[in-house]
Amino acid sequence: MIVDKTDGKLQSIRAFAAQHDRLKQFEKQLDYLANYGQQETQCILYSDFAPQSLRFVMQQKVDGEWHYWFNGGLIFHGSHDGFGSGSAPTFSCCLNPTDGWEVHT
């Protein structure tokens, strides 16, 4: 399950992705987060400082209550950050050059 606490940034990123013919790839990453784990989980999305990127908190339901599990980012990579080289503005590294969104934990 996805919980949107991005104050409109999720919709803005979807519009950006659609405009650049990348919506399918973005939605695939959201689906991955929405269905992560074998227990009941939820992914809470928040705005991130990196362009076209989000941060998230994963929670698991235990005994009827939500508990923190782990956090990370859904980061947009491309020519603007050296395709995930770790440079500004994302400061996130990928093992292989990446053009699109990747989940980082």
Backbone atoms as SQL, in Angstrom:
CREATE TABLE atoms (id INTEGER PRIMARY KEY, chain TEXT, resi INTEGER, resn TEXT, atom TEXT, x REAL, y REAL, z REAL);
INSERT INTO atoms VALUES
  (1, 'A', 1, 'MET', 'N', 0.845, -1.167, 0.000),
  (2, 'A', 1, 'MET', 'CA', 0.000, 0.000, 0.000),
  (3, 'A', 1, 'MET', 'C', 0.899, 1.242, 0.000),
  (4, 'A', 2, 'ILE', 'N', 0.507, 2.253, -0.786),
  (5, 'A', 2, 'ILE', 'CA', 1.219, 3.530, -0.844),
  (6, 'A', 2, 'ILE', 'C', 0.409, 4.578, -0.089),
  (7, 'A', 3, 'VAL', 'N', 1.090, 5.356, 0.755),
  (8, 'A', 3, 'VAL', 'CA', 0.493, 6.495, 1.442),
  (9, 'A', 3, 'VAL', 'C', 1.238, 7.730, 0.950),
  (10, 'A', 4, 'ASP', 'N', 0.523, 8.649, 0.320),
  (11, 'A', 4, 'ASP', 'CA', 1.123, 9.839, -0.283),
  (12, 'A', 4, 'ASP', 'C', 1.124, 10.999, 0.700),
  (13, 'A', 5, 'LYS', 'N', 2.329, 11.385, 1.150),
  (14, 'A', 5, 'LYS', 'CA', 2.492, 12.558, 2.016),
  (15, 'A', 5, 'LYS', 'C', 3.479, 13.533, 1.361),
  (16, 'A', 6, 'THR', 'N', 3.386, 13.648, 0.031),
  (17, 'A', 6, 'THR', 'CA', 4.343, 14.442, -0.733),
  (18, 'A', 6, 'THR', 'C', 3.887, 15.873, -0.994),
  (19, 'A', 7, 'ASP', 'N', 2.698, 16.232, -0.554),
  (20, 'A', 7, 'ASP', 'CA', 2.157, 17.581, -0.803),
  (21, 'A', 7, 'ASP', 'C', 2.184, 17.946, -2.286),
  (22, 'A', 8, 'GLY', 'N', 1.815, 16.990, -3.139),
  (23, 'A', 8, 'GLY', 'CA', 1.698, 17.249, -4.571),
  (24, 'A', 8, 'GLY', 'C', 2.897, 16.850, -5.409),
  (25, 'A', 9, 'LYS', 'N', 4.017, 16.516, -4.767),
  (26, 'A', 9, 'LYS', 'CA', 5.206, 16.175, -5.555),
  (27, 'A', 9, 'LYS', 'C', 5.020, 14.865, -6.322),
  (28, 'A', 10, 'LEU', 'N', 4.279, 13.911, -5.755),
  (29, 'A', 10, 'LEU', 'CA', 4.029, 12.656, -6.471),
  (30, 'A', 10, 'LEU', 'C', 3.315, 12.936, -7.786),
  (31, 'A', 11, 'GLN', 'N', 2.292, 13.776, -7.764),
  (32, 'A', 11, 'GLN', 'CA', 1.567, 14.108, -8.989),
  (33, 'A', 11, 'GLN', 'C', 2.464, 14.861, -9.961),
  (34, 'A', 12, 'SER', 'N', 3.304, 15.728, -9.455),
  (35, 'A', 12, 'SER', 'CA', 4.242, 16.475, -10.298),
  (36, 'A', 12, 'SER', 'C', 5.228, 15.529, -10.990),
  (37, 'A', 13, 'ILE', 'N', 5.727, 14.538, -10.254),
  (38, 'A', 13, 'ILE', 'CA', 6.659, 13.571, -10.837),
  (39, 'A', 13, 'ILE', 'C', 5.946, 12.710, -11.875),
  (40, 'A', 14, 'ARG', 'N', 4.712, 12.320, -11.596),
  (41, 'A', 14, 'ARG', 'CA', 3.953, 11.552, -12.588),
  (42, 'A', 14, 'ARG', 'C', 3.776, 12.359, -13.875),
  (43, 'A', 15, 'ALA', 'N', 3.487, 13.646, -13.756),
  (44, 'A', 15, 'ALA', 'CA', 3.337, 14.506, -14.935),
  (45, 'A', 15, 'ALA', 'C', 4.662, 14.603, -15.697),
  (46, 'A', 16, 'PHE', 'N', 5.771, 14.775, -14.964),
  (47, 'A', 16, 'PHE', 'CA', 7.101, 14.813, -15.577),
  (48, 'A', 16, 'PHE', 'C', 7.385, 13.502, -16.308),
  (49, 'A', 17, 'ALA', 'N', 7.101, 12.392, -15.635),
  (50, 'A', 17, 'ALA', 'CA', 7.358, 11.072, -16.230),
  (51, 'A', 17, 'ALA', 'C', 6.522, 10.875, -17.487),
  (52, 'A', 18, 'ALA', 'N', 5.269, 11.258, -17.456),
  (53, 'A', 18, 'ALA', 'CA', 4.401, 11.119, -18.631),
  (54, 'A', 18, 'ALA', 'C', 4.905, 11.991, -19.777),
  (55, 'A', 19, 'GLN', 'N', 5.312, 13.201, -19.453),
  (56, 'A', 19, 'GLN', 'CA', 5.805, 14.140, -20.468),
  (57, 'A', 19, 'GLN', 'C', 7.071, 13.619, -21.151),
  (58, 'A', 20, 'HIS', 'N', 7.874, 12.839, -20.424),
  (59, 'A', 20, 'HIS', 'CA', 9.143, 12.323, -20.957),
  (60, 'A', 20, 'HIS', 'C', 9.071, 10.837, -21.303),
  (61, 'A', 21, 'ASP', 'N', 7.855, 10.323, -21.472),
  (62, 'A', 21, 'ASP', 'CA', 7.633, 8.927, -21.864),
  (63, 'A', 21, 'ASP', 'C', 8.315, 7.941, -20.912),
  (64, 'A', 22, 'ARG', 'N', 8.214, 8.217, -19.594),
  (65, 'A', 22, 'ARG', 'CA', 8.829, 7.376, -18.567),
  (66, 'A', 22, 'ARG', 'C', 7.841, 6.956, -17.491),
  (67, 'A', 23, 'LEU', 'N', 6.565, 7.191, -17.717),
  (68, 'A', 23, 'LEU', 'CA', 5.567, 6.910, -16.687),
  (69, 'A', 23, 'LEU', 'C', 5.523, 5.428, -16.334),
  (70, 'A', 24, 'LYS', 'N', 5.623, 4.550, -17.312),
  (71, 'A', 24, 'LYS', 'CA', 5.573, 3.103, -17.054),
  (72, 'A', 24, 'LYS', 'C', 6.709, 2.686, -16.124),
  (73, 'A', 25, 'GLN', 'N', 7.904, 3.198, -16.348),
  (74, 'A', 25, 'GLN', 'CA', 9.047, 2.845, -15.522),
  (75, 'A', 25, 'GLN', 'C', 8.876, 3.375, -14.101),
  (76, 'A', 26, 'PHE', 'N', 8.364, 4.609, -13.959),
  (77, 'A', 26, 'PHE', 'CA', 8.121, 5.186, -12.631),
  (78, 'A', 26, 'PHE', 'C', 7.065, 4.381, -11.876),
  (79, 'A', 27, 'GLU', 'N', 5.969, 4.065, -12.546),
  (80, 'A', 27, 'GLU', 'CA', 4.889, 3.309, -11.904),
  (81, 'A', 27, 'GLU', 'C', 5.345, 1.894, -11.516),
  (82, 'A', 28, 'LYS', 'N', 6.250, 1.319, -12.288),
  (83, 'A', 28, 'LYS', 'CA', 6.791, -0.005, -11.943),
  (84, 'A', 28, 'LYS', 'C', 7.534, 0.054, -10.611),
  (85, 'A', 29, 'GLN', 'N', 8.286, 1.116, -10.384),
  (86, 'A', 29, 'GLN', 'CA', 9.003, 1.266, -9.117),
  (87, 'A', 29, 'GLN', 'C', 8.032, 1.494, -7.952),
  (88, 'A', 30, 'LEU', 'N', 6.988, 2.293, -8.186),
  (89, 'A', 30, 'LEU', 'CA', 5.968, 2.494, -7.142),
  (90, 'A', 30, 'LEU', 'C', 5.265, 1.185, -6.805),
  (91, 'A', 31, 'ASP', 'N', 4.967, 0.402, -7.825),
  (92, 'A', 31, 'ASP', 'CA', 4.321, -0.893, -7.608),
  (93, 'A', 31, 'ASP', 'C', 5.223, -1.820, -6.793),
  (94, 'A', 32, 'TYR', 'N', 6.504, -1.791, -7.077),
  (95, 'A', 32, 'TYR', 'CA', 7.471, -2.591, -6.320),
  (96, 'A', 32, 'TYR', 'C', 7.400, -2.221, -4.834),
  (97, 'A', 33, 'LEU', 'N', 7.391, -0.914, -4.545),
  (98, 'A', 33, 'LEU', 'CA', 7.321, -0.470, -3.152),
  (99, 'A', 33, 'LEU', 'C', 5.966, -0.804, -2.517),
  (100, 'A', 34, 'ALA', 'N', 4.903, -0.659, -3.279),
  (101, 'A', 34, 'ALA', 'CA', 3.557, -0.919, -2.750),
  (102, 'A', 34, 'ALA', 'C', 3.365, -2.380, -2.367),
  (103, 'A', 35, 'ASN', 'N', 4.078, -3.272, -3.032),
  (104, 'A', 35, 'ASN', 'CA', 3.889, -4.707, -2.807),
  (105, 'A', 35, 'ASN', 'C', 5.101, -5.374, -2.177),
  (106, 'A', 36, 'TYR', 'N', 5.988, -4.586, -1.565),
  (107, 'A', 36, 'TYR', 'CA', 7.211, -5.124, -0.988),
  (108, 'A', 36, 'TYR', 'C', 6.906, -5.937, 0.266),
  (109, 'A', 37, 'GLY', 'N', 7.576, -7.047, 0.411),
  (110, 'A', 37, 'GLY', 'CA', 7.444, -7.863, 1.614),
  (111, 'A', 37, 'GLY', 'C', 6.316, -8.864, 1.531),
  (112, 'A', 38, 'GLN', 'N', 6.353, -9.813, 2.416),
  (113, 'A', 38, 'GLN', 'CA', 5.347, -10.864, 2.430),
  (114, 'A', 38, 'GLN', 'C', 4.304, -10.642, 3.509),
  (115, 'A', 39, 'GLN', 'N', 4.560, -9.731, 4.427),
  (116, 'A', 39, 'GLN', 'CA', 3.580, -9.401, 5.459),
  (117, 'A', 39, 'GLN', 'C', 2.830, -8.147, 5.022),
  (118, 'A', 40, 'GLU', 'N', 1.867, -7.725, 5.834),
  (119, 'A', 40, 'GLU', 'CA', 1.150, -6.484, 5.517),
  (120, 'A', 40, 'GLU', 'C', 2.093, -5.303, 5.712),
  (121, 'A', 41, 'THR', 'N', 2.330, -4.558, 4.645),
  (122, 'A', 41, 'THR', 'CA', 3.250, -3.429, 4.690),
  (123, 'A', 41, 'THR', 'C', 2.600, -2.194, 4.074),
  (124, 'A', 42, 'GLN', 'N', 3.158, -1.044, 4.416),
  (125, 'A', 42, 'GLN', 'CA', 2.780, 0.195, 3.751),
  (126, 'A', 42, 'GLN', 'C', 4.029, 1.016, 3.501),
  (127, 'A', 43, 'CYS', 'N', 4.006, 1.747, 2.401),
  (128, 'A', 43, 'CYS', 'CA', 5.103, 2.620, 2.000),
  (129, 'A', 43, 'CYS', 'C', 4.592, 4.053, 2.062),
  (130, 'A', 44, 'ILE', 'N', 5.180, 4.852, 2.932),
  (131, 'A', 44, 'ILE', 'CA', 4.781, 6.245, 3.067),
  (132, 'A', 44, 'ILE', 'C', 5.774, 7.088, 2.272),
  (133, 'A', 45, 'LEU', 'N', 5.264, 7.823, 1.281),
  (134, 'A', 45, 'LEU', 'CA', 6.095, 8.658, 0.420),
  (135, 'A', 45, 'LEU', 'C', 6.141, 10.085, 0.932),
  (136, 'A', 46, 'TYR', 'N', 7.342, 10.688, 0.853),
  (137, 'A', 46, 'TYR', 'CA', 7.560, 12.078, 1.234),
  (138, 'A', 46, 'TYR', 'C', 8.379, 12.756, 0.139),
  (139, 'A', 47, 'SER', 'N', 8.340, 14.079, 0.101),
  (140, 'A', 47, 'SER', 'CA', 9.171, 14.829, -0.843),
  (141, 'A', 47, 'SER', 'C', 10.644, 14.632, -0.499),
  (142, 'A', 48, 'ASP', 'N', 11.495, 14.775, -1.510),
  (143, 'A', 48, 'ASP', 'CA', 12.940, 14.654, -1.345),
  (144, 'A', 48, 'ASP', 'C', 13.593, 15.876, -1.969),
  (145, 'A', 49, 'PHE', 'N', 14.820, 16.191, -1.557),
  (146, 'A', 49, 'PHE', 'CA', 15.532, 17.341, -2.101),
  (147, 'A', 49, 'PHE', 'C', 15.996, 17.116, -3.541),
  (148, 'A', 50, 'ALA', 'N', 16.204, 15.861, -3.928),
  (149, 'A', 50, 'ALA', 'CA', 16.719, 15.561, -5.265),
  (150, 'A', 50, 'ALA', 'C', 15.617, 15.753, -6.317),
  (151, 'A', 51, 'PRO', 'N', 15.963, 16.265, -7.486),
  (152, 'A', 51, 'PRO', 'CA', 14.964, 16.502, -8.529),
  (153, 'A', 51, 'PRO', 'C', 14.215, 15.231, -8.918),
  (154, 'A', 52, 'GLN', 'N', 12.893, 15.328, -9.021),
  (155, 'A', 52, 'GLN', 'CA', 12.015, 14.244, -9.465),
  (156, 'A', 52, 'GLN', 'C', 12.157, 12.983, -8.611),
  (157, 'A', 53, 'SER', 'N', 12.523, 13.153, -7.345),
  (158, 'A', 53, 'SER', 'CA', 12.778, 12.025, -6.443),
  (159, 'A', 53, 'SER', 'C', 11.918, 12.120, -5.187),
  (160, 'A', 54, 'LEU', 'N', 11.734, 10.977, -4.549),
  (161, 'A', 54, 'LEU', 'CA', 10.949, 10.887, -3.315),
  (162, 'A', 54, 'LEU', 'C', 11.734, 10.096, -2.276),
  (163, 'A', 55, 'ARG', 'N', 11.426, 10.337, -1.028),
  (164, 'A', 55, 'ARG', 'CA', 11.942, 9.481, 0.041),
  (165, 'A', 55, 'ARG', 'C', 10.770, 8.666, 0.561),
  (166, 'A', 56, 'PHE', 'N', 11.064, 7.557, 1.216),
  (167, 'A', 56, 'PHE', 'CA', 9.979, 6.703, 1.714),
  (168, 'A', 56, 'PHE', 'C', 10.346, 6.067, 3.040),
  (169, 'A', 57, 'VAL', 'N', 9.298, 5.680, 3.770),
  (170, 'A', 57, 'VAL', 'CA', 9.423, 4.904, 5.001),
  (171, 'A', 57, 'VAL', 'C', 8.550, 3.675, 4.817),
  (172, 'A', 58, 'MET', 'N', 9.124, 2.510, 5.037),
  (173, 'A', 58, 'MET', 'CA', 8.370, 1.255, 4.985),
  (174, 'A', 58, 'MET', 'C', 7.979, 0.881, 6.407),
  (175, 'A', 59, 'GLN', 'N', 6.717, 0.477, 6.554),
  (176, 'A', 59, 'GLN', 'CA', 6.213, 0.022, 7.838),
  (177, 'A', 59, 'GLN', 'C', 5.567, -1.347, 7.665),
  (178, 'A', 60, 'GLN', 'N', 5.623, -2.144, 8.731),
  (179, 'A', 60, 'GLN', 'CA', 4.955, -3.448, 8.784),
  (180, 'A', 60, 'GLN', 'C', 3.889, -3.401, 9.864),
  (181, 'A', 61, 'LYS', 'N', 2.810, -4.106, 9.610),
  (182, 'A', 61, 'LYS', 'CA', 1.754, -4.210, 10.620),
  (183, 'A', 61, 'LYS', 'C', 2.039, -5.430, 11.488),
  (184, 'A', 62, 'VAL', 'N', 2.170, -5.192, 12.782),
  (185, 'A', 62, 'VAL', 'CA', 2.434, -6.241, 13.761),
  (186, 'A', 62, 'VAL', 'C', 1.411, -6.084, 14.877),
  (187, 'A', 63, 'ASP', 'N', 0.656, -7.152, 15.129),
  (188, 'A', 63, 'ASP', 'CA', -0.379, -7.130, 16.165),
  (189, 'A', 63, 'ASP', 'C', -1.329, -5.942, 15.990),
  (190, 'A', 64, 'GLY', 'N', -1.670, -5.643, 14.734),
  (191, 'A', 64, 'GLY', 'CA', -2.644, -4.595, 14.443),
  (192, 'A', 64, 'GLY', 'C', -2.112, -3.175, 14.453),
  (193, 'A', 65, 'GLU', 'N', -0.795, -3.001, 14.668),
  (194, 'A', 65, 'GLU', 'CA', -0.212, -1.658, 14.711),
  (195, 'A', 65, 'GLU', 'C', 0.933, -1.545, 13.706),
  (196, 'A', 66, 'TRP', 'N', 1.061, -0.339, 13.110),
  (197, 'A', 66, 'TRP', 'CA', 2.143, -0.094, 12.161),
  (198, 'A', 66, 'TRP', 'C', 3.442, 0.189, 12.905),
  (199, 'A', 67, 'HIS', 'N', 4.532, -0.464, 12.440),
  (200, 'A', 67, 'HIS', 'CA', 5.859, -0.281, 13.026),
  (201, 'A', 67, 'HIS', 'C', 6.868, 0.023, 11.928),
  (202, 'A', 68, 'TYR', 'N', 7.798, 0.941, 12.243),
  (203, 'A', 68, 'TYR', 'CA', 8.878, 1.275, 11.320),
  (204, 'A', 68, 'TYR', 'C', 9.639, 0.011, 10.939),
  (205, 'A', 69, 'TRP', 'N', 9.965, -0.105, 9.632),
  (206, 'A', 69, 'TRP', 'CA', 10.741, -1.246, 9.150),
  (207, 'A', 69, 'TRP', 'C', 12.067, -0.765, 8.583),
  (208, 'A', 70, 'PHE', 'N', 12.040, 0.082, 7.550),
  (209, 'A', 70, 'PHE', 'CA', 13.242, 0.683, 6.985),
  (210, 'A', 70, 'PHE', 'C', 12.832, 1.879, 6.135),
  (211, 'A', 71, 'ASN', 'N', 13.823, 2.629, 5.678),
  (212, 'A', 71, 'ASN', 'CA', 13.533, 3.788, 4.835),
  (213, 'A', 71, 'ASN', 'C', 14.509, 3.843, 3.661),
  (214, 'A', 72, 'GLY', 'N', 14.204, 4.720, 2.706),
  (215, 'A', 72, 'GLY', 'CA', 15.065, 4.869, 1.545),
  (216, 'A', 72, 'GLY', 'C', 14.551, 5.963, 0.636),
  (217, 'A', 73, 'GLY', 'N', 14.970, 5.884, -0.623),
  (218, 'A', 73, 'GLY', 'CA', 14.568, 6.884, -1.602),
  (219, 'A', 73, 'GLY', 'C', 14.228, 6.249, -2.930),
  (220, 'A', 74, 'LEU', 'N', 13.313, 6.881, -3.640),
  (221, 'A', 74, 'LEU', 'CA', 12.998, 6.538, -5.029),
  (222, 'A', 74, 'LEU', 'C', 13.615, 7.671, -5.836),
  (223, 'A', 75, 'ILE', 'N', 14.825, 7.434, -6.321),
  (224, 'A', 75, 'ILE', 'CA', 15.685, 8.485, -6.858),
  (225, 'A', 75, 'ILE', 'C', 15.692, 8.457, -8.386),
  (226, 'A', 76, 'PHE', 'N', 15.562, 9.655, -8.969),
  (227, 'A', 76, 'PHE', 'CA', 15.616, 9.810, -10.420),
  (228, 'A', 76, 'PHE', 'C', 17.054, 10.095, -10.838),
  (229, 'A', 77, 'HIS', 'N', 17.576, 9.227, -11.711),
  (230, 'A', 77, 'HIS', 'CA', 18.941, 9.366, -12.223),
  (231, 'A', 77, 'HIS', 'C', 18.920, 9.670, -13.711),
  (232, 'A', 78, 'GLY', 'N', 19.986, 10.287, -14.166),
  (233, 'A', 78, 'GLY', 'CA', 20.141, 10.602, -15.581),
  (234, 'A', 78, 'GLY', 'C', 21.380, 11.455, -15.770),
  (235, 'A', 79, 'SER', 'N', 21.418, 12.184, -16.876),
  (236, 'A', 79, 'SER', 'CA', 22.595, 13.003, -17.188),
  (237, 'A', 79, 'SER', 'C', 22.837, 14.073, -16.117),
  (238, 'A', 80, 'HIS', 'N', 21.782, 14.495, -15.425),
  (239, 'A', 80, 'HIS', 'CA', 21.914, 15.544, -14.407),
  (240, 'A', 80, 'HIS', 'C', 22.734, 15.104, -13.196),
  (241, 'A', 81, 'ASP', 'N', 22.872, 13.803, -12.968),
  (242, 'A', 81, 'ASP', 'CA', 23.653, 13.325, -11.807),
  (243, 'A', 81, 'ASP', 'C', 24.696, 12.283, -12.230),
  (244, 'A', 82, 'GLY', 'N', 25.139, 12.356, -13.475),
  (245, 'A', 82, 'GLY', 'CA', 26.148, 11.396, -13.949),
  (246, 'A', 82, 'GLY', 'C', 25.610, 9.982, -14.018),
  (247, 'A', 83, 'PHE', 'N', 24.298, 9.841, -14.245),
  (248, 'A', 83, 'PHE', 'CA', 23.633, 8.538, -14.363),
  (249, 'A', 83, 'PHE', 'C', 23.834, 7.671, -13.121),
  (250, 'A', 84, 'GLY', 'N', 23.767, 8.324, -11.945),
  (251, 'A', 84, 'GLY', 'CA', 23.885, 7.596, -10.680),
  (252, 'A', 84, 'GLY', 'C', 25.317, 7.423, -10.219),
  (253, 'A', 85, 'SER', 'N', 26.184, 8.364, -10.588),
  (254, 'A', 85, 'SER', 'CA', 27.604, 8.264, -10.238),
  (255, 'A', 85, 'SER', 'C', 27.902, 8.682, -8.806),
  (256, 'A', 86, 'GLY', 'N', 26.904, 9.214, -8.099),
  (257, 'A', 86, 'GLY', 'CA', 27.118, 9.695, -6.743),
  (258, 'A', 86, 'GLY', 'C', 27.308, 11.197, -6.677),
  (259, 'A', 87, 'SER', 'N', 27.272, 11.853, -7.828),
  (260, 'A', 87, 'SER', 'CA', 27.483, 13.299, -7.868),
  (261, 'A', 87, 'SER', 'C', 26.201, 14.055, -7.544),
  (262, 'A', 88, 'ALA', 'N', 26.351, 15.374, -7.412),
  (263, 'A', 88, 'ALA', 'CA', 25.193, 16.249, -7.192),
  (264, 'A', 88, 'ALA', 'C', 24.270, 16.167, -8.405),
  (265, 'A', 89, 'PRO', 'N', 23.014, 16.393, -8.283),
  (266, 'A', 89, 'PRO', 'CA', 22.311, 16.815, -7.074),
  (267, 'A', 89, 'PRO', 'C', 21.712, 15.671, -6.265),
  (268, 'A', 90, 'THR', 'N', 21.853, 14.416, -6.706),
  (269, 'A', 90, 'THR', 'CA', 21.222, 13.318, -5.966),
  (270, 'A', 90, 'THR', 'C', 22.131, 12.733, -4.893),
  (271, 'A', 91, 'PHE', 'N', 23.440, 12.732, -5.154),
  (272, 'A', 91, 'PHE', 'CA', 24.416, 12.140, -4.245),
  (273, 'A', 91, 'PHE', 'C', 24.105, 10.669, -3.977),
  (274, 'A', 92, 'SER', 'N', 23.553, 9.977, -4.969),
  (275, 'A', 92, 'SER', 'CA', 23.199, 8.556, -4.863),
  (276, 'A', 92, 'SER', 'C', 23.946, 7.775, -5.931),
  (277, 'A', 93, 'CYS', 'N', 24.459, 6.620, -5.539),
  (278, 'A', 93, 'CYS', 'CA', 25.251, 5.788, -6.444),
  (279, 'A', 93, 'CYS', 'C', 24.457, 4.583, -6.938),
  (280, 'A', 94, 'CYS', 'N', 24.693, 4.231, -8.190),
  (281, 'A', 94, 'CYS', 'CA', 24.164, 3.001, -8.782),
  (282, 'A', 94, 'CYS', 'C', 25.342, 2.155, -9.245),
  (283, 'A', 95, 'LEU', 'N', 25.183, 0.846, -9.215),
  (284, 'A', 95, 'LEU', 'CA', 26.254, -0.035, -9.665),
  (285, 'A', 95, 'LEU', 'C', 26.491, 0.096, -11.161),
  (286, 'A', 96, 'ASN', 'N', 25.423, 0.351, -11.913),
  (287, 'A', 96, 'ASN', 'CA', 25.508, 0.535, -13.360),
  (288, 'A', 96, 'ASN', 'C', 24.899, 1.887, -13.709),
  (289, 'A', 97, 'PRO', 'N', 25.367, 2.517, -14.784),
  (290, 'A', 97, 'PRO', 'CA', 24.756, 3.784, -15.195),
  (291, 'A', 97, 'PRO', 'C', 23.240, 3.615, -15.333),
  (292, 'A', 98, 'THR', 'N', 22.478, 4.549, -14.769),
  (293, 'A', 98, 'THR', 'CA', 21.035, 4.448, -14.687),
  (294, 'A', 98, 'THR', 'C', 20.372, 5.707, -15.241),
  (295, 'A', 99, 'ASP', 'N', 19.356, 5.495, -16.054),
  (296, 'A', 99, 'ASP', 'CA', 18.574, 6.599, -16.610),
  (297, 'A', 99, 'ASP', 'C', 17.111, 6.337, -16.282),
  (298, 'A', 100, 'GLY', 'N', 16.659, 6.840, -15.138),
  (299, 'A', 100, 'GLY', 'CA', 15.306, 6.606, -14.654),
  (300, 'A', 100, 'GLY', 'C', 15.313, 6.470, -13.147),
  (301, 'A', 101, 'TRP', 'N', 14.238, 5.958, -12.601),
  (302, 'A', 101, 'TRP', 'CA', 14.076, 5.844, -11.152),
  (303, 'A', 101, 'TRP', 'C', 14.614, 4.522, -10.632),
  (304, 'A', 102, 'GLU', 'N', 15.253, 4.576, -9.490),
  (305, 'A', 102, 'GLU', 'CA', 15.751, 3.383, -8.789),
  (306, 'A', 102, 'GLU', 'C', 15.424, 3.518, -7.308),
  (307, 'A', 103, 'VAL', 'N', 15.150, 2.392, -6.675),
  (308, 'A', 103, 'VAL', 'CA', 14.919, 2.341, -5.246),
  (309, 'A', 103, 'VAL', 'C', 16.278, 2.226, -4.562),
  (310, 'A', 104, 'HIS', 'N', 16.524, 3.111, -3.598),
  (311, 'A', 104, 'HIS', 'CA', 17.760, 3.094, -2.805),
  (312, 'A', 104, 'HIS', 'C', 17.370, 2.910, -1.339),
  (313, 'A', 105, 'THR', 'N', 18.078, 2.027, -0.632),
  (314, 'A', 105, 'THR', 'CA', 17.840, 1.840, 0.794),
  (315, 'A', 105, 'THR', 'C', 19.136, 1.989, 1.553);
